[in-house]
């Protein structure tokens, strides 16, 4: 049964535990894009990324950071007199896990693409003389 707000007189729906569980199970789709990869291994920031949530919201300034326990996702934040405060964060553990997994998957994919690009010129250099030799052999 809806509750009535005493100060405004507006009725607000009452949320049951079952509705709360259903809501947490319906997470929006998320897509991450890695905007920048750090070419230096000596820096703790490995990459920056953006996240699109449900095709309706975008979060920029997400960092993939290297720590003592491995790489992790760091949400955008600002510095205050009390330390750093998140500008954006997940409300539920499920949403946070989905965000982290999405960003890390995009980061790992971008790393793999970059490694593939770095290897392909060397592979092409090895393949080109073989192709030329075949062409020359046919011309004789």
CORFEN-V127733 format. One record per pair of residues at least 4 apart in sequence whose ideal C-beta (glycine too) atoms are under 8 Angstrom apart, sorted by the first residue. I is the first residue (numbers start at 1). GAP is how many residues later the second one is. Records with the same first field share a line. If there is no record, write none. Layout:
BEGIN
I: GAP ; GAP
END
This chain:
BEGIN
1: 13
2: 9 ; 10 ; 11 ; 12
3: 8 ; 9 ; 11
4: 5 ; 6 ; 7 ; 8
5: 4 ; 5 ; 6 ; 7
15: 4 ; 5
16: 4
17: 4
18: 4
19: 4
20: 4
21: 4
22: 4
24: 68 ; 70 ; 71
25: 69
27: 67 ; 68 ; 71
28: 25 ; 26 ; 28
29: 24 ; 25 ; 26
30: 21 ; 22 ; 23 ; 24 ; 68 ; 69 ; 72
31: 20 ; 21 ; 71
32: 17 ; 18 ; 19 ; 20 ; 30 ; 70 ; 71 ; 73 ; 74 ; 75
33: 16 ; 17 ; 18 ; 19 ; 73
34: 13 ; 14 ; 15 ; 30 ; 72 ; 73 ; 75 ; 76
35: 12 ; 13 ; 14 ; 15
36: 11 ; 12
37: 9 ; 10 ; 73 ; 74 ; 77
38: 5 ; 7 ; 8 ; 9
44: 21 ; 22 ; 23
45: 18 ; 19 ; 20 ; 21
46: 17 ; 18 ; 19 ; 20 ; 25 ; 61
47: 16 ; 17 ; 60 ; 63
48: 13 ; 14 ; 15 ; 16
49: 13 ; 14 ; 15 ; 54 ; 57 ; 58
50: 8 ; 9 ; 10 ; 11 ; 12
51: 7 ; 8 ; 11 ; 48 ; 51 ; 52
52: 5 ; 6
53: 4 ; 5 ; 6
59: 16 ; 17 ; 29
60: 16
61: 15 ; 26
62: 11 ; 12 ; 13 ; 14 ; 41
63: 10 ; 11
64: 7 ; 8 ; 9 ; 10 ; 39 ; 40 ; 43
65: 6 ; 7 ; 8 ; 9
66: 4 ; 5
67: 4 ; 5
71: 33 ; 36
72: 28
73: 26 ; 27 ; 30 ; 31
75: 11 ; 12 ; 13 ; 14
76: 10 ; 11 ; 12
77: 7 ; 8 ; 9 ; 10
78: 6 ; 7 ; 9
79: 4 ; 5 ; 6
80: 4 ; 5
89: 7
90: 5 ; 6 ; 8 ; 9
91: 4
92: 4
93: 4
94: 4
95: 4
96: 4
97: 4
98: 4
99: 4
100: 4
101: 4
102: 4
103: 4
104: 4
105: 4
106: 4
107: 4
108: 4
109: 4
110: 4
111: 4
112: 4
113: 4
114: 4
115: 4
116: 4
118: 4
119: 4
120: 4
121: 4
122: 4
123: 4
124: 4
125: 4
126: 4
127: 4
128: 4
129: 4
130: 4
131: 4
132: 4
133: 4
134: 4
135: 4
136: 4
END
